[in-house]
């Protein structure tokens, strides 16, 4: 993983976007803004919309240069995280990305709930 990408991803992982904690509402929104801005920086279109009081990012990255015959890949993921408690069980602070033995550790660094489909 390049140092530049690790630094950029680290910005995102430092956001304590715990949606189960009402006190973190602004952090959840800030995580959504980060995702929106990432898509925009990558050359796509994106907006942050309110979805029942929760932020939702809707965006598009065109990988084909506009070719009509190209397939569409739909990806869904979330940018909120579960609480990190009990924090004392973490070997490093949960919202401070740390690389150990070639693996990146931080709350929200991996998640199996994202999915993609081709249509």
ROGUMAR-81759 format. One line per field, with one value per residue: residue number from 1; x, y, z of N, C-alpha, C in turn. Coordinates in Angstrom, 1 decimal. Example, Ala and Ser with C-alpha at 12.3 -4.5 7.8 and 13.67 -1.06 7.14 Angstrom:
2
i <- [1_2];
n.X <- [13.2_12.8];
n.Y <- [-5.7_-2.2];
n.Z <- [7.8_7.1];
ca.X <- [12.3_13.7];
ca.Y <- [-4.5_-1.1];
ca.Z <- [7.8_7.1];
c.X <- [13.2_12.9];
c.Y <- [-3.3_0.0];
c.Z <- [7.8_7.9];
# end
This chain:
119
i <- [1_2_3_4_5_6_7_8_9_10_11_12_13_14_15_16_17_18_19_20_21_22_23_24_25_26_27_28_29_30_31_32_33_34_35_36_37_38_39_40_41_42_43_44_45_46_47_48_49_50_51_52_53_54_55_56_57_58_59_60_61_62_63_64_65_66_67_68_69_70_71_72_73_74_75_76_77_78_79_80_81_82_83_84_85_86_87_88_89_90_91_92_93_94_95_96_97_98_99_100_101_102_103_104_105_106_107_108_109_110_111_112_113_114_115_116_117_118_119];
n.X <- [0.9_0.6_2.3_1.0_-1.7_-2.2_-2.0_-4.2_-6.3_-6.1_-7.0_-9.7_-10.2_-9.7_-12.0_-14.5_-17.1_-19.5_-22.5_-24.4_-24.2_-25.6_-24.2_-22.2_-23.1_-22.4_-19.8_-20.5_-21.7_-19.5_-17.9_-19.4_-19.2_-16.5_-16.4_-18.0_-16.4_-14.1_-15.0_-15.5_-12.9_-11.8_-12.8_-15.4_-19.0_-20.9_-23.0_-24.1_-26.8_-29.8_-31.2_-33.7_-32.8_-30.3_-27.0_-26.4_-24.5_-24.5_-23.2_-21.2_-18.8_-17.4_-16.1_-15.6_-15.3_-17.6_-18.7_-21.5_-22.0_-20.8_-20.8_-22.7_-21.6_-22.7_-22.1_-22.4_-21.9_-21.1_-20.4_-20.4_-19.4_-19.2_-19.4_-16.2_-15.7_-14.9_-12.4_-9.9_-9.1_-8.0_-4.9_-3.8_-4.9_-8.3_-9.2_-6.9_-5.1_-3.0_-0.1_0.8_2.9_2.5_-0.3_-3.2_-4.6_-7.5_-10.5_-13.1_-11.5_-11.8_-14.6_-17.2_-19.7_-20.1_-21.0_-21.0_-22.4_-23.0_-24.7];
n.Y <- [-1.2_2.2_5.0_7.4_6.7_5.3_7.4_9.0_7.3_7.0_9.5_9.2_6.9_8.0_9.3_9.1_7.8_6.8_5.6_4.7_6.2_9.1_11.4_11.4_12.2_14.4_13.5_11.3_12.5_14.0_11.9_11.0_13.3_13.1_10.7_11.5_13.7_12.2_10.7_12.8_14.0_11.9_12.2_11.7_12.1_13.3_13.5_14.5_13.5_13.8_11.2_10.4_11.7_10.8_10.8_10.2_9.1_9.6_8.6_8.6_7.0_7.0_4.5_3.8_5.8_6.6_4.8_3.4_0.6_-0.5_-2.3_-1.7_-1.3_-1.7_-0.5_-0.9_0.4_1.2_4.0_4.4_3.2_0.6_0.9_1.1_0.0_-2.7_-0.4_-0.8_-3.3_-3.0_-3.0_-0.7_2.7_2.8_4.6_5.6_4.9_2.1_0.3_-3.0_-5.6_-5.6_-5.4_-3.3_-1.7_-0.4_1.0_0.3_-0.3_-2.6_-4.4_-6.6_-6.0_-4.6_-4.5_-5.5_-5.4_-6.5_-5.2];
n.Z <- [0.0_-0.9_0.6_0.2_-0.3_2.1_3.9_3.1_3.4_6.2_7.1_6.8_8.5_11.0_11.7_14.0_13.4_14.8_14.5_16.3_18.5_19.6_20.2_18.4_16.0_14.3_13.5_12.0_9.8_8.9_8.1_5.9_4.3_3.8_2.2_0.0_-1.0_-1.6_-3.8_-5.6_-5.8_-7.2_-9.7_-10.1_-9.8_-7.0_-4.2_-1.0_0.7_2.7_4.5_6.0_8.3_8.5_7.0_3.5_0.9_-2.5_-5.4_-8.5_-10.4_-13.5_-15.3_-17.8_-19.7_-20.8_-22.7_-24.2_-24.2_-22.0_-18.9_-15.9_-12.6_-9.5_-6.3_-2.8_0.4_3.8_5.9_8.6_11.9_14.3_17.9_19.7_22.1_24.3_24.9_26.1_25.2_22.8_21.0_20.0_19.7_18.7_16.7_15.5_13.0_12.5_11.4_11.6_11.3_8.6_8.3_8.5_11.2_12.6_13.8_11.7_9.5_8.0_6.7_6.3_5.2_2.9_-0.6_-4.0_-7.3_-10.6_-13.4];
ca.X <- [0.0_1.5_2.2_0.0_-3.0_-2.3_-2.3_-5.5_-7.2_-5.9_-7.9_-11.1_-10.3_-9.7_-13.3_-15.2_-18.4_-20.3_-23.9_-25.2_-24.0_-26.1_-23.2_-21.3_-23.9_-21.5_-18.8_-21.1_-21.9_-18.2_-17.5_-20.1_-18.6_-15.2_-16.7_-18.4_-15.2_-13.2_-15.5_-15.3_-11.5_-11.5_-13.3_-16.8_-20.1_-21.4_-23.7_-24.5_-28.3_-30.4_-32.0_-34.4_-32.0_-28.9_-26.4_-26.3_-23.7_-24.9_-22.2_-21.0_-17.5_-17.5_-14.8_-15.5_-15.2_-19.0_-19.2_-22.8_-22.1_-20.1_-21.7_-22.8_-21.3_-23.3_-21.5_-23.0_-21.1_-21.5_-19.3_-20.5_-18.8_-19.7_-18.6_-15.0_-15.6_-14.0_-11.2_-8.7_-8.7_-7.3_-3.5_-3.5_-6.1_-9.1_-9.3_-5.6_-4.6_-1.7_0.3_1.6_3.2_1.9_-1.7_-3.7_-5.6_-8.3_-12.0_-13.7_-10.5_-12.3_-16.0_-17.7_-21.1_-20.1_-21.2_-21.0_-23.1_-22.9_-26.0];
ca.Y <- [0.0_3.4_5.9_8.4_6.1_5.1_8.7_9.4_6.4_7.3_10.6_8.6_6.0_8.8_9.8_8.2_7.8_5.8_6.0_4.3_7.2_10.4_12.5_11.3_12.6_15.3_12.7_10.4_13.4_14.3_10.7_11.1_14.3_12.6_9.8_12.4_14.4_11.3_10.5_14.0_14.1_10.8_12.5_11.3_13.0_12.7_14.4_14.1_13.7_13.4_10.0_10.1_12.2_10.2_11.2_9.2_9.5_9.0_9.0_7.8_7.1_6.4_3.8_3.4_6.9_6.9_3.9_2.9_-0.8_-0.9_-2.7_-0.9_-2.0_-1.0_-0.8_-0.3_0.3_2.2_4.8_4.4_2.1_0.2_1.4_0.4_-0.6_-2.1_0.2_-1.4_-4.5_-2.6_-2.8_0.7_3.5_2.4_5.6_6.0_3.8_1.6_-0.8_-4.0_-6.8_-5.5_-5.3_-2.0_-1.8_0.8_0.8_0.6_-0.5_-3.6_-4.6_-7.5_-5.7_-3.9_-5.5_-4.9_-6.3_-6.1_-5.3];
ca.Z <- [0.0_-1.0_1.7_-0.1_-0.1_3.5_4.6_2.7_4.1_7.6_7.4_6.9_9.6_12.2_12.0_14.9_12.9_15.5_14.3_17.5_19.6_19.1_20.4_17.2_14.7_13.4_13.0_10.9_8.7_8.4_7.3_4.6_3.5_3.3_1.1_-1.1_-1.5_-2.3_-5.2_-6.4_-6.2_-8.1_-11.0_-10.2_-9.3_-5.8_-3.3_0.4_0.9_4.0_4.3_7.3_9.4_8.4_5.7_2.5_-0.2_-3.8_-6.3_-9.7_-11.1_-14.8_-15.5_-19.2_-20.6_-21.4_-23.7_-23.9_-24.0_-20.8_-17.8_-14.7_-11.4_-8.4_-5.0_-1.6_1.6_4.8_6.4_10.0_12.5_15.6_19.0_19.8_23.4_25.4_24.3_26.7_24.5_21.6_21.1_19.7_19.8_17.6_15.7_15.1_12.1_12.9_10.6_12.4_10.5_7.2_8.4_9.0_12.3_13.0_13.8_10.4_8.5_7.2_7.0_5.3_4.8_1.6_-1.6_-5.4_-8.3_-12.0_-14.1];
c.X <- [0.9_1.3_1.2_-1.4_-3.2_-2.6_-3.7_-6.6_-7.2_-6.8_-9.3_-11.2_-10.2_-11.0_-14.1_-16.7_-19.3_-21.8_-24.8_-25.1_-24.5_-25.1_-22.2_-21.9_-23.1_-20.4_-19.3_-21.3_-20.5_-17.6_-18.2_-19.6_-17.2_-15.4_-17.1_-17.2_-14.2_-13.7_-15.3_-13.9_-11.1_-12.1_-14.8_-17.8_-20.6_-22.1_-24.0_-26.0_-28.7_-31.3_-32.6_-33.6_-30.6_-28.3_-26.2_-25.5_-24.2_-23.9_-22.0_-19.6_-17.6_-16.1_-14.6_-15.4_-16.6_-19.4_-20.5_-22.9_-21.4_-21.1_-21.7_-22.4_-21.8_-22.6_-22.2_-22.0_-21.6_-20.3_-19.4_-19.8_-19.5_-18.9_-17.3_-14.8_-15.7_-12.6_-9.9_-8.3_-8.0_-5.8_-3.0_-4.9_-7.0_-9.3_-8.0_-5.0_-3.2_-1.3_1.2_1.7_2.5_0.4_-2.1_-4.8_-6.2_-9.7_-12.5_-12.7_-11.0_-13.8_-16.5_-19.1_-21.2_-20.3_-21.3_-21.8_-23.0_-24.3_-25.9];
c.Y <- [1.2_4.3_7.0_7.9_5.8_6.3_9.2_8.6_6.7_8.5_10.1_7.8_6.8_9.4_8.8_8.3_6.8_6.2_5.6_5.3_8.6_11.5_12.5_11.7_13.4_14.5_11.8_11.3_13.7_13.1_10.6_12.1_13.9_11.6_10.6_13.1_13.5_10.9_11.6_14.2_13.0_11.0_12.1_12.4_12.4_13.9_13.7_14.4_13.2_12.3_9.7_10.6_11.7_10.6_10.0_9.8_8.8_9.5_8.1_8.1_6.3_5.8_3.6_4.6_7.2_5.9_3.3_1.4_-1.3_-1.3_-1.7_-1.8_-1.1_-1.4_-0.1_-0.6_1.3_2.8_5.0_3.2_1.8_0.8_0.5_-0.2_-2.1_-1.6_-0.4_-2.7_-4.2_-2.5_-1.4_1.4_3.1_3.4_6.3_4.8_3.4_0.4_-1.7_-5.2_-6.8_-5.4_-3.9_-2.3_-0.5_0.4_1.2_0.3_-1.6_-3.9_-5.6_-7.2_-5.0_-4.9_-4.7_-6.0_-5.7_-6.2_-4.6];
c.Z <- [0.0_0.2_1.5_0.2_1.4_4.3_4.3_3.5_5.6_8.0_7.7_8.2_11.0_12.6_12.8_14.6_13.5_15.4_15.5_18.6_19.1_19.3_19.2_15.9_13.8_12.8_11.8_9.7_8.1_7.6_5.9_3.7_2.9_2.1_-0.2_-1.8_-2.2_-3.7_-6.1_-6.8_-7.2_-9.5_-11.2_-9.8_-8.0_-5.0_-2.0_0.5_2.3_3.7_5.7_8.5_9.4_7.0_4.8_1.4_-1.5_-4.8_-7.5_-10.2_-12.4_-15.2_-17.0_-20.2_-21.3_-22.4_-23.3_-23.6_-22.7_-19.7_-16.7_-13.5_-10.2_-7.1_-3.9_-0.5_2.6_5.4_7.9_10.6_13.8_16.7_19.2_21.2_23.4_24.8_24.8_26.0_23.2_21.9_20.8_19.7_18.5_16.5_15.3_14.3_12.4_12.0_11.5_11.5_9.2_7.2_9.0_10.0_12.6_13.0_12.4_9.3_7.5_7.6_5.9_4.8_3.5_0.5_-3.0_-6.3_-9.6_-12.6_-15.5];
# end
